[in-house]
Amino acid sequence: MAMSLGGGGDLNSEINVTPLVDVMLVLLVVFMVTAPMLNAAEVDLPEIATTMVEDPAGPVTVTITKQATLQFEGKDIKWSELKKAFANSDRLQEKRELFIAADKTLPYGYVVTAMALANQAGIAKVRLQTDATTQFDINQLDQSGLLQPGPRGKAK
């Protein structure tokens, strides 16, 4: 009866990965905890009263009237020509920002159509212009019943 005590001389040269992963996870946690502390420098920034710098030419605007007629950069334009006008406007292609000024009584679909045409023309930012001097009466909305939840919690 022969018995082997220690094997036949084969060496196991594989690296045990488990302790390596454990050490790496501990280091990751340590760096995640200490990283926010590295930017803890307190800076007292100067306070200056400034005015907003306006573009002398003004924003690139498309206006939609109550009658759903269009004006692009102050000139009357047809809906069928709007996408081409967006693509051909040097100022708009440079700024990549369009303002839409639509009458508040205008159906939502007209505004969405103008936004979609701007998107198709590659305009990155489409903003809606509002009148900053007035605010809609929120209480009037509550009393009108338009915002009351419907059967599934949706507005009527």
N, CA, C and O atoms as a DFTB+ gen file, in Angstrom:
624 C
 N C O
     1  1       0.813      -1.164       0.000
     2  2       0.000       0.000       0.000
     3  2       0.872       1.248       0.000
     4  3       1.561       1.570       0.968
     5  1       0.809       1.884      -1.059
     6  2       1.616       3.098      -1.188
     7  2       0.738       4.311      -0.938
     8  3      -0.425       4.328      -1.341
     9  1       1.275       5.313      -0.285
    10  2       0.521       6.499       0.024
    11  2       1.318       7.712      -0.455
    12  3       2.536       7.767      -0.284
    13  1       0.629       8.677      -1.051
    14  2       1.297       9.869      -1.571
    15  2       1.172      10.989      -0.551
    16  3       0.066      11.284      -0.099
    17  1       2.249      11.601      -0.191
    18  2       2.241      12.665       0.802
    19  2       2.654      13.995       0.174
    20  3       3.817      14.370       0.321
    21  1       1.844      14.679      -0.466
    22  2       2.217      16.006      -0.961
    23  2       2.176      16.122      -2.453
    24  3       2.556      17.174      -2.966
    25  1       1.772      15.185      -3.153
    26  2       1.610      15.313      -4.588
    27  2       2.836      14.960      -5.355
    28  3       3.860      14.578      -4.788
    29  1       2.734      15.087      -6.633
    30  2       3.790      14.676      -7.517
    31  2       4.649      15.809      -7.984
    32  3       5.253      15.690      -9.051
    33  1       4.749      16.892      -7.271
    34  2       5.640      17.961      -7.658
    35  2       5.000      18.992      -8.571
    36  3       5.707      19.868      -9.069
    37  1       3.691      18.932      -8.818
    38  2       3.014      19.934      -9.660
    39  2       2.860      21.229      -8.876
    40  3       2.415      21.220      -7.728
    41  1       3.230      22.337      -9.498
    42  2       3.084      23.642      -8.866
    43  2       1.802      24.311      -9.342
    44  3       1.475      24.256     -10.527
    45  1       1.089      24.931      -8.442
    46  2      -0.121      25.672      -8.780
    47  2       0.272      27.137      -8.924
    48  3       0.534      27.808      -7.926
    49  1       0.317      27.640     -10.160
    50  2       0.778      29.007     -10.414
    51  2      -0.370      29.979     -10.682
    52  3      -0.123      31.060     -11.216
    53  1      -1.601      29.648     -10.339
    54  2      -2.737      30.523     -10.548
    55  2      -2.841      31.541      -9.412
    56  3      -2.536      31.232      -8.260
    57  1      -3.276      32.765      -9.752
    58  2      -3.451      33.807      -8.745
    59  2      -4.849      33.668      -8.169
    60  3      -5.819      33.491      -8.905
    61  1      -4.945      33.750      -6.853
    62  2      -6.238      33.735      -6.193
    63  2      -6.824      35.138      -6.323
    64  3      -6.290      36.079      -5.738
    65  1      -7.901      35.295      -7.071
    66  2      -8.458      36.592      -7.414
    67  2      -9.321      37.166      -6.296
    68  3      -9.470      38.385      -6.214
    69  1      -9.876      36.358      -5.460
    70  2     -10.795      36.834      -4.418
    71  2     -10.168      37.872      -3.501
    72  3     -10.786      38.915      -3.289
    73  1      -8.965      37.652      -2.935
    74  2      -8.395      38.711      -2.089
    75  2      -8.086      39.982      -2.875
    76  3      -8.182      41.079      -2.325
    77  1      -7.720      39.857      -4.144
    78  2      -7.449      41.029      -4.979
    79  2      -8.714      41.869      -5.147
    80  3      -8.668      43.094      -5.036
    81  1      -9.832      41.217      -5.412
    82  2     -11.103      41.917      -5.578
    83  2     -11.500      42.582      -4.265
    84  3     -11.987      43.713      -4.266
    85  1     -11.296      41.892      -3.145
    86  2     -11.625      42.469      -1.840
    87  2     -10.831      43.747      -1.586
    88  3     -11.394      44.752      -1.151
    89  1      -9.539      43.714      -1.852
    90  2      -8.696      44.890      -1.646
    91  2      -9.139      46.023      -2.568
    92  3      -9.190      47.174      -2.135
    93  1      -9.454      45.731      -3.806
    94  2      -9.873      46.768      -4.760
    95  2     -11.196      47.403      -4.326
    96  3     -11.357      48.617      -4.450
    97  1     -12.136      46.618      -3.826
    98  2     -13.406      47.169      -3.363
    99  2     -13.208      48.074      -2.147
   100  3     -13.841      49.125      -2.047
   101  1     -12.335      47.673      -1.225
   102  2     -12.040      48.517      -0.065
   103  2     -11.417      49.837      -0.524
   104  3     -11.786      50.897      -0.018
   105  1     -10.484      49.790      -1.466
   106  2      -9.871      51.018      -1.977
   107  2     -10.903      51.908      -2.676
   108  3     -10.870      53.130      -2.533
   109  1     -11.809      51.299      -3.424
   110  2     -12.855      52.057      -4.106
   111  2     -13.721      52.795      -3.101
   112  3     -14.027      53.971      -3.292
   113  1     -14.120      52.116      -2.030
   114  2     -14.946      52.751      -0.998
   115  2     -14.173      53.881      -0.328
   116  3     -14.736      54.948      -0.083
   117  1     -12.903      53.668      -0.030
   118  2     -12.090      54.701       0.617
   119  2     -11.996      55.932      -0.287
   120  3     -12.146      57.053       0.200
   121  1     -11.757      55.758      -1.567
   122  2     -11.649      56.893      -2.474
   123  2     -12.998      57.594      -2.667
   124  3     -13.045      58.818      -2.792
   125  1     -14.081      56.836      -2.691
   126  2     -15.398      57.455      -2.831
   127  2     -15.738      58.310      -1.614
   128  3     -16.387      59.347      -1.749
   129  1     -15.311      57.891      -0.442
   130  2     -15.599      58.651       0.767
   131  2     -14.704      59.881       0.864
   132  3     -15.162      60.939       1.296
   133  1     -13.455      59.765       0.476
   134  2     -12.517      60.883       0.643
   135  2     -12.534      61.887      -0.509
   136  3     -12.104      63.025      -0.326
   137  1     -13.011      61.503      -1.673
   138  2     -12.983      62.402      -2.835
   139  2     -13.750      63.700      -2.602
   140  3     -13.226      64.762      -2.938
   141  1     -14.958      63.676      -2.046
   142  2     -15.635      64.963      -1.815
   143  2     -14.901      65.868      -0.836
   144  3     -15.059      67.088      -0.892
   145  1     -14.117      65.305       0.045
   146  2     -13.397      66.104       1.023
   147  2     -12.221      66.850       0.405
   148  3     -11.727      67.813       0.992
   149  1     -11.771      66.426      -0.755
   150  2     -10.625      67.067      -1.387
   151  2     -10.968      68.457      -1.911
   152  3     -10.088      69.312      -2.010
   153  1     -12.235      68.692      -2.248
   154  2     -12.662      69.987      -2.789
   155  2     -13.290      70.855      -1.709
   156  3     -14.221      71.607      -1.997
   157  1     -12.820      70.776      -0.513
   158  2     -13.426      71.480       0.606
   159  2     -12.868      72.887       0.807
   160  3     -13.058      73.468       1.876
   161  1     -12.197      73.440      -0.174
   162  2     -11.644      74.788      -0.041
   163  2     -12.786      75.791      -0.001
   164  3     -13.670      75.778      -0.858
   165  1     -12.756      76.660       1.004
   166  2     -13.780      77.681       1.115
   167  2     -13.338      78.916       0.356
   168  3     -12.240      79.433       0.567
   169  1     -14.209      79.383      -0.532
   170  2     -13.899      80.557      -1.337
   171  2     -15.026      81.557      -1.142
   172  3     -16.200      81.228      -1.315
   173  1     -14.666      82.761      -0.787
   174  2     -15.637      83.834      -0.645
   175  2     -15.638      84.624      -1.946
   176  3     -14.764      85.459      -2.180
   177  1     -16.627      84.350      -2.785
   178  2     -16.679      84.978      -4.106
   179  2     -17.145      86.421      -4.003
   180  3     -17.948      86.753      -3.132
   181  1     -16.649      87.281      -4.883
   182  2     -17.074      88.689      -4.852
   183  2     -18.529      88.817      -5.302
   184  3     -19.011      88.067      -6.150
   185  1     -19.201      89.787      -4.707
   186  2     -20.592      90.056      -5.065
   187  2     -20.636      91.312      -5.917
   188  3     -20.146      92.367      -5.513
   189  1     -21.220      91.191      -7.088
   190  2     -21.294      92.312      -8.022
   191  2     -22.705      92.356      -8.601
   192  3     -23.255      91.332      -9.008
   193  1     -23.268      93.530      -8.629
   194  2     -24.569      93.709      -9.258
   195  2     -24.345      93.874     -10.756
   196  3     -23.703      94.827     -11.197
   197  1     -24.878      92.940     -11.529
   198  2     -24.698      92.995     -12.977
   199  2     -26.040      92.995     -13.661
   200  3     -27.067      92.674     -13.063
   201  1     -26.015      93.356     -14.911
   202  2     -27.209      93.270     -15.734
   203  2     -26.987      92.182     -16.767
   204  3     -25.856      91.891     -17.155
   205  1     -28.074      91.593     -17.197
   206  2     -27.981      90.533     -18.177
   207  2     -27.600      91.112     -19.537
   208  3     -28.183      92.098     -19.988
   209  1     -26.629      90.498     -20.175
   210  2     -26.186      90.967     -21.485
   211  2     -27.153      90.418     -22.533
   212  3     -27.296      89.206     -22.697
   213  1     -27.796      91.318     -23.221
   214  2     -28.765      90.937     -24.240
   215  2     -28.106      90.922     -25.613
   216  3     -27.187      91.692     -25.891
   217  1     -28.593      90.040     -26.450
   218  2     -28.153      90.000     -27.833
   219  2     -28.763      91.210     -28.538
   220  3     -29.982      91.373     -28.509
   221  1     -27.951      92.068     -29.174
   222  2     -28.506      93.261     -29.809
   223  2     -29.525      92.948     -30.896
   224  3     -30.443      93.732     -31.132
   225  1     -29.371      91.828     -31.545
   226  2     -30.320      91.456     -32.591
   227  2     -31.562      90.789     -32.012
   228  3     -32.552      90.610     -32.721
   229  1     -31.522      90.417     -30.727
   230  2     -32.656      89.759     -30.086
   231  2     -32.683      88.275     -30.410
   232  3     -31.942      87.800     -31.272
   233  1     -33.541      87.553     -29.712
   234  2     -33.626      86.116     -29.960
   235  2     -34.291      85.820     -31.301
   236  3     -35.066      86.624     -31.818
   237  1     -33.974      84.659     -31.848
   238  2     -34.629      84.211     -33.074
   239  2     -36.010      83.710     -32.665
   240  3     -36.131      82.783     -31.864
   241  1     -37.054      84.334     -33.224
   242  2     -38.414      84.066     -32.768
   243  2     -39.333      83.724     -33.920
   244  3     -39.266      84.323     -34.993
   245  1     -40.197      82.747     -33.677
   246  2     -41.320      82.490     -34.560
   247  2     -42.576      82.819     -33.756
   248  3     -42.737      82.350     -32.630
   249  1     -43.466      83.626     -34.338
   250  2     -44.681      84.064     -33.667
   251  2     -45.878      83.398     -34.323
   252  3     -45.995      83.365     -35.548
   253  1     -46.770      82.864     -33.482
   254  2     -47.998      82.239     -33.975
   255  2     -49.156      83.052     -33.414
   256  3     -49.324      83.149     -32.199
   257  1     -49.960      83.639     -34.307
   258  2     -51.060      84.510     -33.898
   259  2     -52.307      83.699     -33.548
   260  3     -52.325      82.476     -33.691
   261  1     -53.361      84.405     -33.082
   262  2     -54.640      83.750     -32.760
   263  2     -55.211      83.023     -33.968
   264  3     -55.859      81.986     -33.825
   265  1     -54.971      83.566     -35.158
   266  2     -55.497      82.974     -36.387
   267  2     -54.572      81.891     -36.939
   268  3     -54.793      81.400     -38.046
   269  1     -53.536      81.509     -36.180
   270  2     -52.555      80.477     -36.556
   271  2     -51.709      80.889     -37.749
   272  3     -51.206      80.036     -38.481
   273  1     -51.550      82.199     -37.949
   274  2     -50.624      82.668     -38.980
   275  2     -49.248      82.829     -38.346
   276  3     -49.127      83.017     -37.136
   277  1     -48.222      82.754     -39.172
   278  2     -46.850      82.742     -38.677
   279  2     -46.083      83.986     -39.079
   280  3     -46.314      84.588     -40.128
   281  1     -45.151      84.349     -38.190
   282  2     -44.131      85.337     -38.505
   283  2     -42.810      84.758     -38.033
   284  3     -42.680      84.320     -36.890
   285  1     -41.836      84.761     -38.927
   286  2     -40.508      84.279     -38.562
   287  2     -39.541      85.428     -38.720
   288  3     -39.375      85.959     -39.818
   289  1     -38.901      85.818     -37.634
   290  2     -37.995      86.959     -37.578
   291  2     -38.679      88.216     -38.123
   292  3     -38.076      88.993     -38.863
   293  1     -39.946      88.401     -37.746
   294  2     -40.690      89.599     -38.109
   295  2     -41.334      89.600     -39.481
   296  3     -41.991      90.577     -39.842
   297  1     -41.169      88.534     -40.260
   298  2     -41.743      88.483     -41.607
   299  2     -42.797      87.392     -41.678
   300  3     -42.628      86.310     -41.116
   301  1     -43.912      87.696     -42.389
   302  2     -44.967      86.702     -42.565
   303  2     -44.434      85.509     -43.356
   304  3     -43.657      85.665     -44.299
   305  1     -44.869      84.314     -42.949
   306  2     -44.402      83.095     -43.592
   307  2     -45.512      82.056     -43.520
   308  3     -46.343      82.089     -42.612
   309  1     -45.525      81.139     -44.475
   310  2     -46.518      80.062     -44.492
   311  2     -45.980      78.867     -43.708
   312  3     -44.769      78.682     -43.580
   313  1     -46.907      78.060     -43.187
   314  2     -46.508      76.864     -42.443
   315  2     -45.652      75.936     -43.296
   316  3     -44.699      75.338     -42.798
   317  1     -45.986      75.813     -44.581
   318  2     -45.252      74.902     -45.470
   319  2     -43.813      75.362     -45.714
   320  3     -42.970      74.563     -46.119
   321  1     -43.528      76.650     -45.471
   322  2     -42.185      77.196     -45.692
   323  2     -41.354      77.295     -44.412
   324  3     -40.186      77.681     -44.453
   325  1     -41.966      76.944     -43.269
   326  2     -41.312      77.191     -41.977
   327  2     -40.060      76.340     -41.778
   328  3     -39.031      76.859     -41.346
   329  1     -40.126      75.067     -42.078
   330  2     -38.963      74.195     -41.876
   331  2     -37.789      74.659     -42.747
   332  3     -36.645      74.669     -42.292
   333  1     -38.071      75.040     -43.987
   334  2     -37.020      75.527     -44.887
   335  2     -36.437      76.840     -44.372
   336  3     -35.234      77.075     -44.483
   337  1     -37.296      77.696     -43.808
   338  2     -36.817      78.966     -43.255
   339  2     -35.906      78.722     -42.051
   340  3     -34.908      79.421     -41.873
   341  1     -36.252      77.726     -41.222
   342  2     -35.390      77.371     -40.090
   343  2     -34.015      76.927     -40.592
   344  3     -32.986      77.353     -40.069
   345  1     -34.013      76.077     -41.598
   346  2     -32.753      75.535     -42.111
   347  2     -31.903      76.612     -42.791
   348  3     -30.675      76.531     -42.769
   349  1     -32.543      77.619     -43.395
   350  2     -31.816      78.655     -44.135
   351  2     -31.415      79.860     -43.289
   352  3     -30.684      80.726     -43.770
   353  1     -31.871      79.934     -42.058
   354  2     -31.557      81.083     -41.205
   355  2     -30.159      80.921     -40.609
   356  3     -29.916      80.012     -39.815
   357  1     -29.256      81.800     -40.995
   358  2     -27.882      81.741     -40.479
   359  2     -27.835      81.974     -38.973
   360  3     -27.114      81.283     -38.254
   361  1     -28.611      82.957     -38.498
   362  2     -28.629      83.230     -37.057
   363  2     -29.126      82.035     -36.264
   364  3     -28.577      81.705     -35.213
   365  1     -30.163      81.390     -36.769
   366  2     -30.740      80.241     -36.074
   367  2     -29.794      79.052     -36.095
   368  3     -29.676      78.334     -35.102
   369  1     -29.124      78.839     -37.209
   370  2     -28.172      77.725     -37.290
   371  2     -26.953      77.980     -36.408
   372  3     -26.333      77.040     -35.912
   373  1     -26.608      79.264     -36.214
   374  2     -25.478      79.605     -35.356
   375  2     -25.838      79.448     -33.877
   376  3     -25.069      78.876     -33.105
   377  1     -27.008      79.957     -33.487
   378  2     -27.425      79.918     -32.083
   379  2     -27.996      78.566     -31.667
   380  3     -27.839      78.152     -30.519
   381  1     -28.655      77.879     -32.594
   382  2     -29.317      76.598     -32.319
   383  2     -30.366      76.748     -31.221
   384  3     -30.618      75.813     -30.461
   385  1     -30.982      77.944     -31.143
   386  2     -31.978      78.226     -30.119
   387  2     -33.102      79.054     -30.743
   388  3     -32.852      80.092     -31.354
   389  1     -34.333      78.587     -30.584
   390  2     -35.496      79.240     -31.166
   391  2     -36.498      79.553     -30.063
   392  3     -36.745      78.725     -29.186
   393  1     -37.067      80.739     -30.108
   394  2     -38.146      81.105     -29.199
   395  2     -39.451      81.069     -29.971
   396  3     -39.528      81.550     -31.101
   397  1     -40.478      80.497     -29.356
   398  2     -41.810      80.461     -29.951
   399  2     -42.714      81.341     -29.104
   400  3     -42.876      81.114     -27.905
   401  1     -43.300      82.349     -29.741
   402  2     -44.256      83.234     -29.079
   403  2     -45.623      82.926     -29.670
   404  3     -45.924      83.311     -30.800
   405  1     -46.447      82.231     -28.896
   406  2     -47.762      81.823     -29.384
   407  2     -48.848      82.456     -28.526
   408  3     -48.684      82.621     -27.317
   409  1     -49.953      82.805     -29.162
   410  2     -51.094      83.344     -28.438
   411  2     -51.593      82.304     -27.444
   412  3     -51.633      81.115     -27.761
   413  1     -51.980      82.746     -26.227
   414  2     -52.356      81.783     -25.191
   415  2     -53.674      81.077     -25.486
   416  3     -53.957      80.041     -24.884
   417  1     -54.487      81.610     -26.397
   418  2     -55.741      80.949     -26.743
   419  2     -55.585      79.972     -27.908
   420  3     -56.540      79.302     -28.300
   421  1     -54.383      79.898     -28.449
   422  2     -54.110      79.031     -29.598
   423  2     -54.133      77.560     -29.178
   424  3     -53.579      77.221     -28.132
   425  1     -54.757      76.679     -29.963
   426  2     -54.716      75.250     -29.622
   427  2     -53.278      74.727     -29.573
   428  3     -52.421      75.128     -30.360
   429  1     -53.050      73.836     -28.643
   430  2     -51.728      73.281     -28.357
   431  2     -51.070      72.657     -29.587
   432  3     -49.847      72.711     -29.720
   433  1     -51.843      72.076     -30.471
   434  2     -51.313      71.388     -31.648
   435  2     -50.479      72.278     -32.554
   436  3     -49.513      71.812     -33.157
   437  1     -50.835      73.546     -32.658
   438  2     -50.069      74.468     -33.495
   439  2     -48.666      74.681     -32.925
   440  3     -47.683      74.703     -33.666
   441  1     -48.584      74.838     -31.610
   442  2     -47.292      75.061     -30.968
   443  2     -46.419      73.811     -31.106
   444  3     -45.226      73.902     -31.398
   445  1     -47.026      72.656     -30.893
   446  2     -46.275      71.400     -31.002
   447  2     -45.780      71.192     -32.427
   448  3     -44.676      70.686     -32.629
   449  1     -46.571      71.570     -33.405
   450  2     -46.152      71.447     -34.807
   451  2     -44.940      72.332     -35.082
   452  3     -43.995      71.899     -35.740
   453  1     -44.961      73.571     -34.584
   454  2     -43.813      74.464     -34.769
   455  2     -42.580      73.891     -34.074
   456  3     -41.474      73.976     -34.608
   457  1     -42.761      73.309     -32.886
   458  2     -41.642      72.710     -32.166
   459  2     -41.082      71.516     -32.937
   460  3     -39.866      71.338     -33.008
   461  1     -41.955      70.706     -33.509
   462  2     -41.515      69.539     -34.269
   463  2     -40.751      69.955     -35.520
   464  3     -39.742      69.337     -35.861
   465  1     -41.215      70.991     -36.205
   466  2     -40.512      71.476     -37.393
   467  2     -39.125      72.007     -37.033
   468  3     -38.167      71.807     -37.780
   469  1     -39.019      72.683     -35.890
   470  2     -37.713      73.172     -35.437
   471  2     -36.788      72.001     -35.126
   472  3     -35.602      72.027     -35.457
   473  1     -37.336      70.987     -34.494
   474  2     -36.544      69.796     -34.172
   475  2     -36.056      69.117     -35.439
   476  3     -34.903      68.694     -35.517
   477  1     -36.929      69.011     -36.431
   478  2     -36.551      68.381     -37.702
   479  2     -35.484      69.199     -38.432
   480  3     -34.701      68.646     -39.204
   481  1     -35.450      70.506     -38.194
   482  2     -34.451      71.364     -38.824
   483  2     -33.134      71.369     -38.043
   484  3     -32.188      72.058     -38.426
   485  1     -33.070      70.608     -36.957
   486  2     -31.833      70.484     -36.199
   487  2     -31.631      71.542     -35.125
   488  3     -30.503      71.774     -34.690
   489  1     -32.703      72.181     -34.697
   490  2     -32.604      73.200     -33.654
   491  2     -32.547      72.485     -32.301
   492  3     -33.439      71.709     -31.959
   493  1     -31.486      72.758     -31.541
   494  2     -31.256      72.036     -30.288
   495  2     -32.153      72.525     -29.153
   496  3     -32.608      71.721     -28.340
   497  1     -32.411      73.826     -29.087
   498  2     -33.203      74.373     -27.988
   499  2     -34.411      75.107     -28.543
   500  3     -34.275      76.008     -29.371
   501  1     -35.586      74.722     -28.086
   502  2     -36.814      75.414     -28.444
   503  2     -37.425      75.905     -27.137
   504  3     -37.702      75.113     -26.235
   505  1     -37.631      77.207     -27.042
   506  2     -38.150      77.805     -25.814
   507  2     -39.466      78.511     -26.103
   508  3     -39.683      79.019     -27.203
   509  1     -40.332      78.538     -25.112
   510  2     -41.615      79.205     -25.248
   511  2     -41.547      80.553     -24.545
   512  3     -41.144      80.636     -23.385
   513  1     -41.947      81.616     -25.255
   514  2     -41.947      82.941     -24.663
   515  2     -43.219      83.135     -23.859
   516  3     -44.300      82.704     -24.259
   517  1     -43.071      83.788     -22.723
   518  2     -44.217      84.110     -21.877
   519  2     -44.179      85.589     -21.541
   520  3     -43.171      86.265     -21.750
   521  1     -45.280      86.076     -21.023
   522  2     -45.355      87.461     -20.573
   523  2     -44.984      87.478     -19.101
   524  3     -45.747      86.998     -18.262
   525  1     -43.832      88.020     -18.782
   526  2     -43.339      88.000     -17.406
   527  2     -44.057      89.000     -16.516
   528  3     -43.917      88.938     -15.295
   529  1     -44.822      89.918     -17.090
   530  2     -45.483      90.945     -16.278
   531  2     -46.802      90.467     -15.695
   532  3     -47.310      91.069     -14.749
   533  1     -47.361      89.407     -16.236
   534  2     -48.638      88.896     -15.723
   535  2     -48.489      87.436     -15.342
   536  3     -47.628      86.720     -15.853
   537  1     -49.349      87.020     -14.432
   538  2     -49.362      85.616     -14.037
   539  2     -50.797      85.129     -14.108
   540  3     -51.724      85.843     -13.728
   541  1     -50.973      83.924     -14.593
   542  2     -52.288      83.327     -14.706
   543  2     -52.852      83.089     -13.318
   544  3     -52.120      82.677     -12.418
   545  1     -54.134      83.339     -13.127
   546  2     -54.766      83.148     -11.825
   547  2     -54.982      81.656     -11.588
   548  3     -55.847      81.037     -12.207
   549  1     -54.187      81.088     -10.686
   550  2     -54.255      79.656     -10.391
   551  2     -55.601      79.296      -9.774
   552  3     -56.144      78.229     -10.060
   553  1     -56.149      80.174      -8.928
   554  2     -57.447      79.894      -8.292
   555  2     -58.543      79.768      -9.327
   556  3     -59.466      78.969      -9.165
   557  1     -58.451      80.550     -10.388
   558  2     -59.433      80.477     -11.457
   559  2     -59.371      79.105     -12.135
   560  3     -60.405      78.565     -12.530
   561  1     -58.175      78.542     -12.271
   562  2     -58.050      77.200     -12.839
   563  2     -58.737      76.165     -11.972
   564  3     -59.428      75.283     -12.481
   565  1     -58.550      76.268     -10.651
   566  2     -59.182      75.308      -9.739
   567  2     -60.696      75.381      -9.828
   568  3     -61.366      74.349      -9.778
   569  1     -61.244      76.574      -9.958
   570  2     -62.689      76.760     -10.005
   571  2     -63.286      76.359     -11.346
   572  3     -64.477      76.054     -11.422
   573  1     -62.480      76.353     -12.405
   574  2     -63.017      76.038     -13.730
   575  2     -63.311      74.563     -13.888
   576  3     -64.116      74.188     -14.740
   577  1     -62.679      73.713     -13.090
   578  2     -62.918      72.280     -13.191
   579  2     -62.083      71.608     -14.251
   580  3     -62.167      70.390     -14.410
   581  1     -61.273      72.360     -14.988
   582  2     -60.473      71.765     -16.046
   583  2     -59.353      70.892     -15.497
   584  3     -58.921      69.953     -16.166
   585  1     -58.876      71.185     -14.291
   586  2     -57.760      70.438     -13.734
   587  2     -58.201      69.364     -12.751
   588  3     -57.361      68.737     -12.105
   589  1     -59.503      69.143     -12.629
   590  2     -59.969      68.108     -11.714
   591  2     -59.615      66.737     -12.286
   592  3     -59.749      66.516     -13.490
   593  1     -59.163      65.807     -11.426
   594  2     -58.780      64.495     -11.932
   595  2     -59.965      63.767     -12.551
   596  3     -61.090      63.829     -12.055
   597  1     -59.680      63.080     -13.641
   598  2     -60.685      62.273     -14.298
   599  2     -60.739      60.880     -13.668
   600  3     -60.265      60.693     -12.547
   601  1     -61.312      59.901     -14.375
   602  2     -61.476      58.566     -13.797
   603  2     -60.155      57.874     -13.442
   604  3     -60.116      57.106     -12.480
   605  1     -59.098      58.117     -14.174
   606  2     -57.807      57.460     -13.901
   607  2     -56.794      58.433     -13.342
   608  3     -55.596      58.157     -13.408
   609  1     -57.215      59.552     -12.797
   610  2     -56.291      60.525     -12.234
   611  2     -55.736      61.491     -13.268
   612  3     -54.862      62.302     -12.962
   613  1     -56.250      61.403     -14.504
   614  2     -55.774      62.313     -15.555
   615  2     -56.648      63.552     -15.565
   616  3     -57.814      63.503     -15.171
   617  1     -56.088      64.656     -16.014
   618  2     -56.859      65.881     -16.139
   619  2     -57.870      65.707     -17.243
   620  3     -57.628      65.005     -18.225
   621  1     -59.029      66.366     -17.071
   622  2     -60.096      66.244     -18.072
   623  2     -59.704      66.894     -19.366
   624  3     -60.482      66.888     -20.320
